[in-house]
């Protein structure tokens, strides 16, 4: 078993073409945030700024952070204020009325979340709110199982290599409370998600850090085998693919 982890990378063009559903399906968490004109809001994992731009249109003052230079450049082309930071190394202190994140927190391993949450708490004004949505317990379970089965033949533990964290509500509630938050809402939300570009393109976009561990020929073979395993489960009779997404959505307030 390979003990190293793979780093996911983001191609802005591929993400815009095949991952735009991430921002498009954020209505629920945006409503939970309920941004107000004049508020200062920090958007963690802003990516190319598609959702950050929507936040800015409410009249709130938005600062986006991400650790991908290419994504940040795309966000700057939208006229957004964005800065490069790791999510668990935020430099802010008592500046924001709210901190927001969509579909990003699960990209940090469990061990990094205490530092992440400490930084969010530090960035907020007393009583400020933290509203986010991430992958939750059971998220993309079929996809992960198929990847594990296929990549075991190459000596790769895909769960370890993907380095993702999909917690149960009880686990994340404890992490939030330990970091100084009062949890007002936390819930798992099943969200079967149409994959309009198909499963192969989803894997190329969202699991390239694992796929890149293989030679070009092995990569192509592994993709074929993974797609074949998933076809009876996630592809309907008309050829449409659906990702087995389960989201964890929460709202919490920083205790003073």
C-alpha angles and dihedrals in degrees: 000000000000110000098199125094127230123233116228113227128199128224106198095209093048092046092050091049100041108016104046090106087076091070095033092059095049096095094110097052091043090055090050090053092048095190116212130209111265096023121126110230129183115212110203114205095013093171113184091348100250093131094032088059090056090051091051091053089066090068094253119133106245131198115188125201130192136151096225112095092199093052091047091052089054090050092050089054086063089058094252128147106240135162134197114244137135110250091240094050103056113162099202129114126195094327106119137071090202142008118211134188133174127191094339112089094073089065089073119079117246091254091062097053099083090059091044092052093044089054092048091050090049092050094054129083113240107286092016117148132241114203122177148150125210140154110294138198110314094017113160088348095161093048092048092048092051092048091049092051095048099040095048086078088062094049093252124133099209094193090057093040095050089053092202129151121214105175133191115243092251092055095048092044089059092048091051094047092048089053092055103267131131107219113224098173135005126163144154112240119195107217116176102203126207110232099207093182093050135246098287092057091045089055092047090051103039104028103037090121089065096038092051089065089075134072114257092259094046090045092055092047092048091050091051092050094046093049090047092053092049098044097085091047108039105022121079129213092269093055097257118144124215124191115222095232123174116183131202110214124185146166123201138166128224113244113225 
